[in-house]
Amino acid sequence: MINGLTIERLKFTNCSSPLNRSIPSLFLRSFTANQCRLSTVLNTIFSNVQATIEDVDLSDNKIVTIPLFGTLPRLKTLNLNKNLIKTIPEQVFNGMVNLRHLRLAENQICDLDGNVLNEVKNTLETLDLSGNCLIAVPAPNIRNSIRLTTLYLTGNKLAKIEKMHFMNLPLLREVQLAENQLTFIDGMAFMNVPKLQILNLNQNLLTNFDISRLQAFKDLEVLDVSKNKLLKVPSVKDMLKLKYLRLDGNLIETVDTLTFSNLPSLQLLSLQENRIEMVARNAFDSLDKLMILLLANNSLKTIEMGMLDGMRHLQQINLRNNTLREIEATAFSSLLEITSIDLSNNQIERISKASFDGLSKLFWLDLSDNRLKSFEQGTFGKRIANLILNGNDLQCDKNLDWFLEYLVINRVRTFLAFQPEITCSGPEESRGIPLRDFLIKKANETVIPSSSTPNFLQQALLKSLLGNLKTNNPIPTPIQTPIPRSSSSGTLQSQNTLSSMDPITLISRLSETDLDRFIQAMPSLQVSLPGLGNVDLSKLDPSVIKYVLKGGTIPGVSKETTDAVMRQALQKMMQNVQATQSQPQPQPQQTTERRKNQLPMQRIGTAFSPNFLTQNSHQQKLPLPNSEWAHRSGFLANNGNENFQLMQLLPPGYDISKIPAQVIQAVTRGEVPDIKLLPSDLQEYLKVNSEKLLETFSKQVSNVSLNDLLAKMPNFDRPELETFEPYDINMISHELHKEDEEKQKDQNIRIYTAICLGLVAVITCIVLGFLYVHMKRQSTRNSSFSSH
């Protein structure tokens, strides 16, 4: 069916029929047959495409022996991983003159004949024999492979590496020997292997490894000797290009002075899961480029002065699960670039004053699961964004008061969403009470409203550390004042004067107490706000209304527009007063059944009356309805759909017209908008104010979950720092290969450029020669003509 078509890639997966016929004539470059339970493959399967085929993948089948495919001059990759191959016939690769990558991993190869790779030694770049049963390095097969760059021998049964097992491999850069049974590596095992960069000896049985005795390690960049049985740190001095060193999971007990000296390129050092009890002073001296130090799961009892000196650019240190009892003030004083310190799962009972004050870039401090009960005043001075405290026996008494104030003022996050809630262990009256309750109380005490800062901005601190927790604002107790009576004609006094006065001027004459009462009695009125449309004033935060009435401006809205909006609202209120002046006063039993959006306008009208405004406002109090009526009518229910809260979060002077209509509509409906729809500049501003953002919307919609909130928030990425992700030797290998390929390209360009310049010089010389001969002949002719 496909005969004669132009098909470059052909792939079979999970097929049930055997490949018992040759592939038809195609322009085929890549052939794959995976998971087809193939036990045999026709030798002539590629006979019709041998001139074009480049990649063959027959992995994950049941092939017992490699077929004799014959001459495949353009074949570059042959993948036979995950089969049942036990032996490799001689001359099976004859005719594959360009084979570069041969993969035979996870088969049953226990031995290789010494000549099976002879045909491809000059072209082979990658040889994968991992996951087999080799008991010795196939030295005769790999020796003198002049282009071999990567050799995988992981997961075999190698016990020793003898002399000259790796010999005459001028381009070899990576050797994977993990998960074997190595107990010995001879000092002469690597001969003429000048470019080795990655050596992985993870999960072997080495008790001693003196890398200084080995040859050809001048360019080594990655050394992994983790999960062996080393009793001491191997000598790695003077390895000028070493970047990553892993010694995890050994039996090391001490780290001596200058153990890691003269390693100017080292960036990651892992000593986790050993038995280290003591690290000598200056053990890490002159590690100027070290960024990650991993000392977790050891037996360190103290961090002595000078123990961590010499790592000027260290960013992350992990001391988790040791036996530390105390942190002295000088413990981390030399780590001026540190961003993350993990001290969790220790036995820390005390932290000295100002232990972390000199660490200006410290972002993460994990003190969870220790024995901390309190903190001496002055222990923390400068802000640490994340201070993890769960799993300690905190005593929430007066001695912890200063610490709570520090957390609130600096907006320090003390626990994460997936961690158990922090509760107090004492004293008796505080036992079992969540720490968050004390933080809320401290926030209420610490944040004092001022005339220069609007209330709603200061209240953002109340929940900045507490995710979507909700606090209940107490309802003010209304003043019991007799209801004013209208005149016999049913009109309020001086209504002409009332309608002629400026509403804002009237309101400005009210005292603070009367202004609060006036806002509490505000009716359900719709006003048109530019960029937001109609907004119900009764559902706004009272502090916002008060802020505007006292002359404040809404972010993104001019002062003139704000005044116009407020005049519009107040005018509507006065119009409603006049429209209802003739309505009879409702009976008490009818009053309790009023709908939430109805208003006893006579009572509001009193606030606009000239008598009320011209008298001493401190003596005349604005009458409010009784408590029962207020609650049933919703007058004091000011914590409903606070759809104006987004305005509080905008930067000063922000242009509201840039906000998408979908966000505006969601806000006016009292829903949580999708913040990801906002302009990028506003998203960046809200990221900086992330605590306030979460606090605002968690208060706005009471039944929304934290996950729902976070789904609509922008990506709150941690600040970009010069650090490293967990070590991945395969990724490092890929990067190193890519780097070398780029270097090779640059070198080739220089060579070609030099050749071209040489050719230009030769051509120039030839042209000059011709010119010289021509001029010489011309001169001779002129001389001859003159003589005649």
C-alpha positions in Angstrom: 0.0 0.0 0.0 2.9 2.4 0.7 5.1 1.2 -2.1 6.5 4.2 -4.1 5.4 6.8 -1.6 7.8 9.4 -0.2 7.9 8.5 3.5 10.8 9.5 5.7 9.6 8.1 9.1 7.8 4.8 9.6 6.8 3.7 13.1 5.1 0.5 14.4 4.0 0.4 18.1 2.4 -2.5 19.9 2.1 -4.5 16.7 1.2 -8.2 16.7 2.4 -9.4 13.3 6.0 -10.2 12.6 8.0 -8.1 10.2 8.5 -10.9 7.7 8.9 -8.9 4.5 11.2 -6.2 3.3 10.2 -2.6 3.5 9.2 -1.4 0.0 11.1 1.2 -1.9 10.7 4.5 0.0 12.7 7.5 0.8 12.9 6.1 4.3 15.3 7.7 6.9 13.8 6.5 10.2 12.3 3.1 11.1 10.8 2.2 14.5 9.1 -0.9 15.8 8.5 -0.8 19.6 6.6 -3.2 21.8 5.9 -5.6 19.0 7.0 -8.8 20.8 9.5 -9.4 17.9 11.8 -12.3 18.4 13.3 -12.3 15.0 13.7 -9.7 12.3 14.3 -10.4 8.6 17.9 -9.8 7.6 16.8 -8.2 4.3 14.2 -6.0 5.9 16.2 -2.8 4.9 17.4 -4.1 1.5 15.2 -1.7 -0.5 16.0 1.4 1.7 19.7 0.7 2.5 20.8 3.9 0.6 18.6 6.2 2.8 18.0 4.6 6.2 19.7 6.5 9.0 17.9 5.6 12.3 16.7 2.1 13.3 14.8 1.6 16.7 13.9 -2.0 17.6 13.8 -1.5 21.3 11.4 -3.1 23.8 10.9 -6.4 21.9 12.1 -10.0 22.4 14.9 -10.1 19.9 17.5 -12.8 20.9 20.3 -12.0 18.4 21.2 -9.0 16.2 20.2 -9.6 12.6 22.8 -9.3 9.9 21.3 -6.3 8.2 24.1 -6.0 5.6 25.4 -2.8 4.1 23.7 0.3 5.5 26.1 3.0 4.6 24.1 5.9 6.0 22.9 4.3 9.3 23.8 6.5 12.3 21.7 5.2 15.2 20.9 1.6 16.1 18.7 1.1 19.2 18.2 -2.4 20.5 17.5 -1.6 24.2 15.2 -3.8 26.2 15.5 -7.1 24.3 16.8 -10.6 25.1 20.1 -10.3 23.3 22.8 -12.5 24.9 25.6 -12.5 22.3 26.7 -10.2 19.5 27.9 -12.0 16.3 31.1 -11.0 14.7 30.9 -8.7 11.6 27.3 -7.9 12.5 28.2 -4.2 12.1 30.1 -4.8 8.9 28.9 -2.2 6.3 27.7 0.3 8.9 30.5 2.7 8.1 28.8 5.7 9.7 27.3 4.2 12.8 27.6 6.7 15.7 25.2 5.6 18.4 24.8 2.0 19.4 22.4 1.2 22.3 22.2 -2.2 23.8 20.9 -1.4 27.3 18.8 -3.8 29.4 19.6 -7.0 27.5 21.4 -10.2 28.8 24.9 -9.5 27.5 27.5 -10.9 30.0 30.5 -10.9 27.7 31.6 -9.4 24.4 33.9 -11.0 21.9 37.0 -8.8 21.4 36.4 -8.0 17.8 32.6 -7.3 17.6 33.0 -3.6 17.5 36.1 -3.4 15.3 34.1 -2.2 12.2 32.7 0.8 14.1 35.6 1.9 16.3 36.5 4.8 14.1 32.9 6.2 14.0 31.2 5.2 17.3 30.4 8.2 19.6 27.9 6.6 22.0 27.9 3.1 23.4 25.2 2.1 25.9 25.7 -1.3 27.6 23.9 -0.5 30.8 21.6 -2.9 32.5 23.4 -6.1 31.4 25.4 -8.6 33.3 29.0 -7.7 32.4 31.5 -8.7 35.1 34.4 -6.8 33.5 34.9 -3.6 31.5 34.9 -4.7 27.8 38.3 -3.0 27.4 39.3 -4.6 24.1 36.0 -3.5 22.5 36.3 0.1 23.5 40.1 0.7 23.5 41.2 3.0 20.6 37.7 4.2 19.9 38.9 7.5 18.7 35.5 9.2 18.5 33.8 7.7 21.5 32.4 10.4 23.7 29.9 8.7 26.0 30.1 5.3 27.6 27.2 3.8 29.7 28.1 0.8 31.9 25.5 1.4 34.6 23.7 -1.5 36.3 26.2 -4.3 35.5 28.2 -6.5 37.8 31.6 -4.8 37.5 33.8 -5.5 40.5 37.1 -3.8 39.6 38.6 -1.4 37.0 42.0 -2.7 36.2 45.0 -1.0 34.6 44.4 0.5 31.1 40.7 -0.6 31.0 40.1 2.9 29.6 42.9 3.6 27.2 43.4 5.7 24.1 40.0 7.4 24.2 41.0 10.9 23.2 37.4 12.3 23.0 35.7 10.4 25.9 33.8 12.9 28.0 31.4 10.9 30.0 31.6 7.5 31.8 28.6 6.1 33.7 29.6 3.3 36.1 26.8 3.6 38.7 25.0 0.7 40.3 27.8 -1.8 40.0 29.8 -3.7 42.6 33.1 -1.8 42.3 35.5 -2.1 45.2 38.7 -1.1 43.5 39.8 1.4 40.8 43.4 1.1 39.8 45.4 4.3 39.5 46.4 3.5 35.9 42.8 2.6 34.9 42.4 5.8 32.8 45.3 6.3 30.3 45.2 8.9 27.6 41.7 10.0 28.4 42.4 13.7 28.4 38.9 15.1 28.0 36.9 13.2 30.6 34.3 15.6 32.2 31.8 13.3 33.9 32.5 10.3 36.1 29.5 8.7 37.8 30.4 6.0 40.5 27.1 6.2 42.4 25.9 3.1 44.3 29.0 1.0 44.4 31.1 -0.5 47.2 34.1 1.7 47.2 35.7 2.2 50.7 38.6 4.4 49.4 38.8 6.5 46.4 42.0 8.6 45.9 41.2 10.6 42.8 44.6 12.3 43.0 46.3 9.0 42.0 44.2 8.6 38.9 45.3 10.0 35.6 43.5 12.2 33.1 41.2 14.1 35.4 42.3 17.6 34.7 39.1 18.5 32.9 36.7 16.7 35.2 33.6 18.8 35.9 31.2 16.3 37.5 32.2 13.6 40.1 29.5 11.5 41.8 30.7 9.0 44.4 27.5 9.0 46.4 26.1 5.8 48.1 29.4 4.0 48.5 31.2 3.0 51.7 33.8 5.8 51.9 35.2 6.4 55.4 36.7 9.8 54.5 36.4 12.5 51.9 38.5 11.6 48.9 41.3 13.9 48.0 39.9 16.2 45.4 42.4 19.1 45.7 43.6 21.0 42.7 40.8 19.9 40.4 40.5 23.3 38.8 37.4 22.6 36.6 35.3 20.5 39.0 31.8 22.0 39.3 29.6 19.3 40.9 30.8 16.9 43.7 28.4 14.4 45.3 29.5 12.3 48.3 26.0 11.5 49.7 25.2 8.3 51.5 28.7 7.3 52.7 30.3 6.7 56.1 32.2 9.9 56.4 32.5 11.2 60.0 34.8 14.3 59.8 35.6 17.0 57.3 39.2 18.2 57.9 40.8 21.6 57.3 41.4 22.5 53.7 39.7 19.3 52.5 38.2 21.1 49.5 41.0 23.6 48.9 41.9 24.9 45.4 38.6 24.0 43.8 37.9 27.4 42.2 35.0 26.2 40.0 33.0 24.1 42.5 29.3 25.1 42.5 27.6 22.3 44.3 28.9 20.1 47.2 26.7 17.4 48.7 27.7 15.6 51.9 24.2 14.5 52.9 23.4 11.2 54.6 26.8 10.6 56.2 27.9 10.4 59.8 29.6 13.8 60.0 29.9 15.0 63.6 32.7 17.6 63.0 33.6 20.1 60.3 37.0 21.7 60.9 37.5 25.4 60.6 38.4 26.5 57.0 37.3 23.1 55.6 35.5 25.0 52.8 38.1 27.7 52.4 38.4 29.5 49.1 35.3 28.0 47.5 34.4 31.3 46.0 31.9 29.9 43.4 30.1 27.4 45.7 26.4 28.1 45.7 24.8 25.0 47.2 26.1 23.1 50.3 24.1 20.1 51.4 24.8 18.8 54.9 21.4 17.3 55.7 21.0 14.0 57.6 24.3 14.0 59.5 25.2 14.2 63.2 26.4 17.8 63.5 26.0 19.2 67.0 27.1 22.8 66.6 28.1 25.3 64.0 31.3 26.8 65.3 32.8 30.1 64.4 34.7 29.8 61.1 33.2 26.5 60.1 31.3 28.0 57.1 34.0 30.5 56.2 35.4 30.7 52.6 32.1 30.4 50.7 31.5 34.1 49.8 28.7 33.4 47.3 26.9 30.5 48.9 23.1 30.8 48.4 21.6 27.7 49.8 22.7 25.6 52.8 20.7 22.5 54.0 21.4 21.4 57.6 18.2 19.5 58.0 18.0 16.5 60.4 21.2 17.0 62.4 21.5 17.3 66.2 22.0 21.0 66.4 20.9 22.5 69.8 21.8 26.1 69.5 22.5 28.7 66.9 25.2 31.2 67.8 25.3 34.8 66.5 28.3 34.1 64.3 27.2 30.8 62.8 26.2 32.3 59.4 27.9 35.7 59.6 30.2 34.9 56.7 27.4 33.9 54.3 26.5 37.3 53.0 24.8 36.1 49.8 22.7 33.3 51.5 19.1 33.1 50.4 17.9 29.8 51.9 18.8 28.1 55.3 17.1 24.8 56.2 17.5 24.0 60.0 14.4 21.8 60.3 14.3 18.5 62.2 17.1 19.4 64.6 17.0 19.9 68.4 17.4 23.7 68.5 16.3 25.3 71.7 17.9 28.7 71.5 18.9 31.2 68.8 21.2 34.0 69.8 20.3 37.6 69.2 20.8 39.0 65.7 21.9 35.7 64.3 20.4 36.5 60.9 20.4 40.3 60.9 23.5 40.5 58.7 22.0 38.3 56.0 20.3 40.9 53.9 19.3 38.5 51.1 17.9 35.7 53.3 14.5 34.7 51.9 13.8 31.3 53.5 14.5 30.2 57.0 13.1 26.8 58.0 13.0 26.2 61.8 10.3 23.6 61.7 10.3 20.5 64.0 12.7 21.8 66.6 12.4 22.5 70.3 11.9 26.2 70.2 9.6 27.6 72.9 10.2 31.3 72.6 12.6 33.8 71.1 14.7 36.3 73.0 13.9 39.8 72.1 16.2 40.9 69.3 16.6 37.5 67.8 15.2 38.7 64.6 15.6 42.3 63.4 15.6 42.4 59.6 12.7 41.0 57.6 12.8 37.3 56.5 10.0 36.7 54.0 9.5 33.0 55.0 10.1 31.8 58.6 8.7 28.3 58.9 7.8 27.4 62.5 5.5 24.4 62.6 6.4 21.5 64.9 7.8 23.6 67.8 6.4 24.0 71.3 5.8 27.7 71.3 4.8 29.4 74.5 2.4 32.2 73.6 3.0 34.3 76.6 4.1 37.9 77.1 7.7 37.0 76.2 6.5 36.1 72.7 4.7 39.4 72.2 7.7 41.2 70.6 8.1 38.3 68.1 4.4 38.5 67.1 4.8 42.2 66.5 7.9 41.5 64.4 5.9 38.9 62.2 3.0 41.4 61.7 5.0 44.5 60.9 7.4 42.7 58.5 4.7 40.5 57.0 6.6 37.3 57.6 5.0 34.1 56.5 5.2 31.5 59.2 3.6 28.4 57.6 2.6 27.0 54.3 -0.7 25.8 53.1 0.2 22.1 53.1 1.6 22.2 56.6 -0.3 21.5 59.9 -1.5 24.6 61.6 0.8 26.1 64.3 -0.8 26.0 67.7 0.5 27.2 71.1 1.8 24.6 73.6 1.5 27.0 76.6 0.8 28.5 78.9 -2.3 26.7 80.0 -4.8 29.4 78.9 -3.2 29.5 75.4 -2.7 25.8 74.9 -4.1 24.6 71.6 -4.9 28.1 70.3 -3.7 28.7 66.7 -0.8 31.1 66.4 -2.8 32.9 63.7 -5.3 34.1 66.3 -2.5 35.8 68.2 -1.2 37.3 65.0 -4.7 38.7 64.2 -4.9 40.2 67.7 -1.5 41.7 67.4 -2.3 43.1 64.0 -5.3 44.9 65.4 -3.2 46.3 68.2 -0.3 47.3 66.0 -2.0 48.8 63.0 -3.4 52.2 64.2 -5.4 54.2 61.7 -4.1 57.7 60.9 -5.5 60.7 59.2 -3.0 60.5 56.4 -3.4 56.8 55.5 -6.8 55.4 54.6 -8.1 52.7 57.0 -8.5 50.0 54.3 -4.8 50.2 53.4 -3.6 49.7 57.0 -6.1 46.8 57.6 -4.3 44.8 54.8 -1.8 43.7 57.5 -4.5 41.9 59.4 -4.5 38.9 57.1 -1.3 39.2 55.1 0.2 36.1 56.7 -2.9 34.1 57.1 -4.0 33.1 53.6 -7.8 33.2 53.2 -8.7 33.4 56.9 -11.7 35.6 57.6 -12.2 37.9 60.6 -15.5 39.2 61.7 -15.8 43.0 62.0 -17.9 43.9 65.0 -21.2 45.7 64.3 -21.3 49.1 65.9 -24.0 49.6 68.5 -26.6 52.0 67.2 -27.6 55.1 69.3 -31.2 54.9 70.6 -32.7 58.3 69.5 -36.3 59.2 69.0 -37.4 59.3 65.4 -38.0 62.9 64.1 -41.5 63.8 63.3 -42.5 65.5 60.1 -44.7 68.6 60.2 -48.5 68.4 59.9 -48.3 68.9 56.2 -46.0 65.9 55.9 -42.9 67.9 54.8 -39.5 68.2 56.4 -38.3 71.7 57.5 -36.6 74.0 55.1 -36.5 71.7 52.1 -35.8 74.5 49.7 -32.7 75.4 51.6 -31.8 71.7 51.7 -32.0 71.3 47.9 -30.0 74.4 47.2 -26.9 73.5 49.3 -23.9 71.6 48.1 -24.1 68.0 49.4 -20.4 67.7 50.0 -20.3 71.0 51.9 -23.1 69.6 54.1 -21.3 66.4 54.8 -18.0 68.1 55.6 -19.7 69.8 58.5 -20.4 66.5 60.3 -18.2 65.3 63.1 -16.3 62.0 62.9 -19.0 60.3 65.0 -21.9 61.7 63.0 -20.1 60.8 59.7 -19.7 57.2 60.8 -23.4 57.1 61.7 -24.3 58.7 58.4 -22.3 56.0 56.5 -23.9 53.2 58.5 -27.4 54.5 57.4 -26.5 54.9 53.8 -29.3 53.5 51.5 -29.0 51.1 48.6 -28.2 53.7 45.9 -26.8 53.1 42.4 -24.2 55.6 41.2 -22.3 55.6 37.9 -18.5 55.2 38.4 -16.3 55.8 35.3 -14.8 52.5 34.2 -17.0 50.4 36.6 -20.5 51.3 35.7 -23.2 51.3 38.3 -22.0 50.6 41.8 -24.2 50.1 44.9 -22.9 52.4 47.7 -24.4 50.4 50.5 -22.2 47.5 49.6 -18.9 49.3 49.7 -16.5 49.2 52.6 -17.5 52.1 54.9 -13.8 53.1 55.3 -13.7 53.7 51.5 -16.8 55.9 51.6 -15.5 57.8 54.6 -12.1 58.2 52.9 -13.7 59.8 49.8 -16.1 62.0 51.8 -13.2 63.4 53.7 -11.5 64.5 50.4 -9.6 61.3 49.4 -9.4 60.3 45.8 -10.0 56.8 44.3 -6.9 55.4 42.6 -7.2 55.9 38.8 -10.0 58.5 39.2 -9.5 62.2 39.2 -10.5 64.4 42.1 -13.1 66.2 40.0 -14.7 62.9 38.9 -14.7 61.6 42.5 -16.5 64.8 43.7 -19.0 64.6 40.9 -19.8 60.9 41.7 -20.3 61.7 45.4 -22.5 64.7 44.6 -24.5 62.5 42.4 -25.0 60.0 45.2 -25.8 62.6 47.8 -28.2 64.4 45.5 -30.0 61.1 44.9 -30.3 60.7 48.7 -31.8 64.2 49.1 -34.2 63.5 46.2 -35.3 60.3 47.9 -35.8 62.3 51.1 -38.0 64.8 49.3 -39.8 62.0 47.4 -40.7 60.2 50.6 -41.5 63.2 52.7 -45.3 62.6 52.5 -45.2 58.9 53.2 -46.6 57.8 56.5 -44.3 56.5 59.2 -44.4 52.7 59.1 -45.7 50.8 62.1 -43.1 48.7 64.1 -44.5 45.4 62.9 -44.2 46.6 59.3 -40.7 48.0 59.8 -39.2 44.6 60.6 -40.5 43.3 57.3 -38.9 45.9 55.1 -36.6 44.7 52.3 -32.9 45.3 52.6 -32.8 48.0 49.9 -35.6 50.1 51.5 -34.6 53.2 53.5 -36.4 55.3 56.2 -35.6 58.5 54.3 -37.0 60.7 57.0 -34.1 59.7 59.2 -31.5 60.4 56.6 -33.3 63.6 55.8 -32.5 64.8 59.3 -28.8 64.8 58.4 -29.5 67.3 55.6 -31.7 69.5 57.5 -30.4 73.1 58.1 -31.2 72.9 61.8 -29.1 69.8 62.2 -26.1 71.1 60.2 -26.0 74.5 61.7 -26.2 73.3 65.2 -23.2 72.0 67.1 -22.6 68.6 65.5 -21.0 67.2 68.7 -24.3 67.8 70.6 -26.8 66.8 67.9 -26.5 63.1 67.1 -27.7 61.6 63.8 -30.7 59.4 64.7 -30.4 55.8 63.7 -33.0 53.0 63.6 -33.1 50.6 66.5 -30.9 47.5 66.6 -33.5 44.9 65.6 -34.7 46.9 62.6 -31.1 47.6 61.5 -30.1 44.0 61.4 -33.2 42.8 59.6 -33.1 45.6 57.1 -29.4 45.1 56.4 -28.4 48.7 57.3 -25.4 47.5 59.3 -24.5 44.5 57.2 -21.6 46.2 55.7 -19.6 43.1 55.1 -21.5 41.9 52.0 -20.4 42.0 48.4 -17.5 44.5 48.8 -17.3 45.1 45.1 -15.2 48.2 45.4 -12.3 46.5 47.1 -10.3 46.1 43.8 -10.1 49.9 43.6 -8.2 49.9 46.9 -5.5 47.7 45.4 -4.8 49.8 42.3 -1.6 52.0 42.2 -2.2 55.7 42.7 -3.3 57.4 39.5 -3.9 54.1 37.6 -6.0 54.5 34.5 -9.1 52.3 35.1 -9.9 52.2 31.4 -7.0 49.7 30.9 -8.9 47.1 33.1 -10.8 44.6 30.9 -14.6 44.6 31.0 -14.7 41.0 32.2 -12.8 41.9 35.4 -15.0 45.0 35.9 -18.1 42.9 35.6 -16.9 40.2 38.0 -16.0 42.9 40.6 -19.4 44.6 40.4 -21.1 41.3 40.8 -19.2 40.6 44.0 -17.2 37.8 42.4 -13.5 37.1 42.4 -12.1 38.3 39.0 -9.5 36.5 37.0 -6.4 38.6 37.8 -4.6 37.0 34.9 -6.7 39.1 32.5 -5.3 42.4 33.9 -2.6 44.3 32.1 1.0 43.0 32.7 2.0 46.2 34.5 -0.9 45.9 37.0 -0.2 42.2 37.5 3.4 43.0 38.5 2.1 45.6 40.9 -0.3 43.1 42.5 2.4 40.5 42.8 4.3 42.9 45.1 1.1 43.3 47.1 0.1 39.6 47.0 -0.8 39.3 50.7 -3.2 42.3 50.4 -4.7 40.8 47.2 -5.4 37.4 48.8 -6.7 39.1 52.0 -9.1 41.3 49.9 -10.7 38.6 47.9 -10.9 36.1 50.8 -12.9 38.7 52.6 -15.0 39.5 49.5 -16.4 36.0 49.0 -16.6 33.9 52.2 -17.3 30.5 50.6 -14.4 30.6 48.1 -11.5 28.1 48.7 -7.9 29.0 48.7 -7.3 26.9 45.6 -10.0 28.8 43.8 -8.4 32.0 44.7 -5.0 31.0 43.7 -6.3 29.7 40.3 -7.3 33.3 39.4 -4.2 34.9 40.8 -1.1 35.7 38.6 1.9 33.5 39.0 3.6 34.6 42.2 7.1 33.5 41.3 9.8 33.5 43.8 12.4 36.1 43.1 15.0 35.0 40.6 18.2 34.1 42.3 21.4 32.7 41.0 20.9 29.2 42.2 20.8 25.6 41.0 18.0 23.0 40.6 18.6 19.5 42.1 21.5 17.8 40.4 20.7 15.9 37.2 23.8 14.3 35.7 22.0 13.5 32.4 21.1 17.2 31.9 24.6 18.2 32.8 26.0 15.7 30.3 23.7 17.1 27.6 24.8 20.7 28.3 28.4 19.8 28.3 28.0 18.0 24.9 26.3 21.0 23.5 29.0 23.3 24.8 31.7 21.2 23.2 29.7 21.1 19.9 29.6 24.9 19.9 33.3 25.0 20.6 34.0 22.6 17.8 31.9 24.7 15.4 33.8 27.8 16.4 37.1 26.0 15.9 35.9 24.8 12.4 34.9 28.4 11.5 38.3 29.6 12.5 40.0 26.9 10.4 37.9 27.6 7.4 38.5 31.4 7.7 42.2 30.8 7.9 42.1 28.6 4.8 40.1 31.3 2.9 42.5 34.0 3.9 45.4 31.8 2.8 43.7 31.3 -0.6 43.2 35.0 -0.9 46.8 35.6 -0.1 48.0 33.0 -2.7 45.7 34.5 -5.4 47.0 38.0 -4.5 50.6 36.8 -4.9 49.8 35.2 -8.3 48.1 38.4 -9.5 51.0 40.5 -8.4 53.4 38.1 -10.1 51.4 38.4 -13.4 51.4 42.2 -13.0 55.2 42.2 -12.4 55.9 40.0 -15.4 53.5 42.1 -17.6 55.2 45.3 -16.5 58.6 43.8 -17.0 57.8 42.8 -20.6 56.2 46.1 -21.3 59.4 47.9 -20.1 61.6 45.6 -22.3 59.5 46.4 -25.3 59.7 50.1 -24.7 63.5 49.9 -24.4 63.8 47.9 -27.6 61.6 50.4 -29.5 63.7 53.3 -28.2 66.9 51.7 -29.4 65.5 51.3 -32.8 
